[in-house]
Amino acid sequence: MNDHELAVFLADTAGKRLIALRNETEIDFSDRAATAAFEKVADKAANDYLIEQLKSLRPGDSILSEESPDSEVRLSANRVWIIDPVDGTKEYSRNEPEFAVHVALWQSGALIAAAIAIPNHDFVWSTLDAPLQVHAQEIDRPLMIVASHRETAATIERLERHLSHYADEHGFAGVAVMHCGSVGGKVHQLLAGVGDVYVSSVGFYEWDSAAPTAVALHHGFAVSDFSGAQLTFNAMPPKTDSYIVTHPWLYETVLHAMQDVQ
């Protein structure tokens, strides 16, 4: 398998194992303590699987994972796999559709392969896919903002205001907002044609953003932080402070709105 195929294989199989684990586990998910314990079991199981596979199939590569201790050794590595075994753990345990599995490969300063599995839909987005056509403007619906439940009201209101002007000028049917969990789940909404823009002012870690960034860029979306700078990976600490993913034709409007946040 090449790196793109391996990313797809790992994300897909880890996702299927997570679905099987949840289906075979008898637990009262209204019990917060029991749910939290199950989430830890699932995180560990998926992480152990991905780490085992990577060590076997790419023994010379380094790994950055949400569920494993970090080490500065990776900073001098040429190749680093950046993984999130369960992106959206609460969504996973609640059987909500947007949880994801992220697998990305950083090499010599750039993300070169990635996959986002959306296990509840039995689907994987990846850099192995033929790129989408994302340049057309479909004006028969509102512009859709996809956001985290944690996103600030001020950020959403500012973005809505800027997009409303764009919608009026270009004939869109207004602006709408949908909230869902996991970075991969939100980028999935854009790739699937449901959403038009995803922003985050609250920040997260590289394992949240690496695979979504690589896959979104592969499919022609614009990705940056709120300053307009391209994102960098394999950093210390491994954080993404702000995040924009959107259609290229909407990017300047979104960037202008988010620069007001700074």
N, C-alpha and C positions, 0 to 999 in steps of 0.2 A: 504493500500500500504506500502511495505517496502521502505527503503531509496533509493535503486536503482530504483525501479519502480517510486517513486515520482520524482526523478531527471529526468527520461525520460519523464514522464507526463508533468512536468513543462516546460522543454526545448521545447518539441514538441508543446504543446498548445500555448506557448508564440510565437514560430516561426510562427505558422499558423495565429495567430492574427496579427502579423506584416505583413505577406503577404496580408491578407485581408485589412489591413489599407492602405497599399501602393496601392493596386488595386482600392480601392474606393476613393482615393484622387486625385483630379484634380489639377495638379500643373505643371508648366513649370520648369523642372529640369535643364534647362540651366540658370535659374535665381538663382544666388548663394544665395541671401538673402532669397528667398522663400524656397529654398532647405534646408538651415541651420535652418530655422524656423520649417520646417517639421521634420527634424531630431530630433530636441528637443522634439517635440510632440511624435514622435515614441519612443524615449528613455524613456520618462516619462510614456507613456502608458504601455510599456512592463515591466518597473520597478514596476509600481504600481500594475500590475497584479501579478507579482512574489512575491512581498512583501505581498500582501493581502493573497495569497494562502499559503505562508509559515507561516504567523502568525495564519492562521486558522488551518492548518494541522500539524504544528510543533510549537505550541505556546511557548514552553520552550527553543527553539533554538535561537541563535544569528544570525545576518545576516551581511555580508560585501558585499556591492554592489557598482559598479562604480557610480550609479546614486543616491545614498543616502549618507547623511552625515555619516562620520566614527566616531566611538567612541571607547575609550580604554576599555570600558566595555567588549567588545568581547574577550579581551586578557585573561580574567579570566573565560571565558565560556568553557564548556566541548565540546559543539557542535556548529559549525559555518557554515552556508551556505554561500558559496562564489559564487556570481553570476555576470554575465555580460549580461544584458538584450539584448543588441545589440552589438556584437563583430564585428566591421567593419561597422560602421554607414554609412560611405560614400559609401561603396559597397552596402549596403542595399538600400539607396536612389537612387542609379544609377541602381538598379536591376541587379547587378553583382552577380554571383553565390556563392561567397565564404563567405558571411556574415554568422554569426553563433549566436546561443544563448547558453551561458554556465551556467550550474548549477552544483555545486560541494559541497560536504559535508566533512568538516574537523572535526575529532573527536579525542580528546586526543593525538594530535601530528601528526596525519596522515590523508591523504585523503582516505575516505572509500567508497564513492559513487560519481558518476558523469555522466553527459550526455552532449554531444555536438550536438545540432540540426543544420542541414544544411537545412534551410527551402526551399530554391530554388530547392533543390533536393528531398524535402519531405522525409528526412532521418535523423535518429538519431544514433550516435555512443554512446555507454555507457558501464558502468561496469556491466550491466545486460547481455551483449552479451556473447556468447561463444568466448573465446580468439582466435584471428587469428593465423595462422601459418606464422610467419614472418622470419623464419630462413633460408629459401631457397634463394639462389642467382640466380636471373634471369639475365643472361648475354647477352641476345639477344637485349638489348637496352642500351642506355647510363645510367650511374649513374645520377640521377636527384637531383639537389639542389633546394629546395623550399625556397624562401626568400621574405622578405618584400621589398616594393619599397623604404623604408627608410634605408635598410641595406647599410653599407658602401661598396664602391667598393673594398677597400683594403681587407676587410674580405672575400668577395666573391672570389677575385683573389687568396688569400692564400688557401682557401678551395679547389678551382678548381685545384690548383697546386698539393696539396696532394692527392686529389681524382684521378687525372690523373695518378699518379704513381700506385695507387691501381688498377685502371681500366686496365692499361697495364699489370700488373702482374697477374690479375685474368680473363682476357679475355673479359671485358666489352667493349661496343662500344663507348668509350669516356665518356665525362662528359657534361651535359647540365644544364641550369639554367632556372627556371620559377619563375615569380614574381606574387604574388596574395595577397589579403588583408585578414586581420583578423588572429589571432593566430589559432583559431578553424578551419578556412578555410584551413590553411597551414597543420595542423596536419591531417585534412581530406584527403588531397592529399597523405600523407604517408599511412594512413590506407587503402585508396582505391587502393594502389599499383601503383600510378602515381609517387610519389616522394620517395626518399631514405633518405634524410637528410634535416633537417630544423635547422638553427642556427639563433640566434639573438644576436648581440653585442650591440644593442641600448637600450635594456631593455624595460620593461613594468610593469604592476601591477598584483597583485595576481588574480584579476578577469579575466585577460587575460589568465593567465597560469594555474590556478588551475584545471579546468575541462579538458583541453587538456592533462595536465600532468597525471592526474588520469586515463584517458581513454587510453592514449598511454602506460602507464605502465601495465595496465590490459591486453592489447593486445600484450605484450611482447617486446615493444620497449625500448631502452635505453634512459633515460632522466637524464640530470644533468645541472649544470652550467659549465662555461668554465674551472673551476678549477677541475672539476670532482666530486664536492660535490653534494649530493642529495639536492633537493630544499626543503625549509621549508615554511610553510604557517601559517596564522593567526599571522603575525608579525606586528610590527609598526616601520617604515612605511611599508605598504603592497606592497613591490616591489620585482620584479625579475630582477636582473641586467644583467644576460646573460643566454642563453638558448640553449640547444642541445636536439633535438629529432632525433633518427636515428635507423636503424636496429642494432641489437646487434653485428652482424658480422662486421659492419663498424665503430663501436663506437670508438675503440682505434685510428683509423686513423683520425677521425673527432676531437676527443679530443686533439690529438697531434697538429693538425692544429690550433685549437682554443687557445691552451695554448701559441702558438706563438704570439697571439694577445695581451695577457696580458702585 
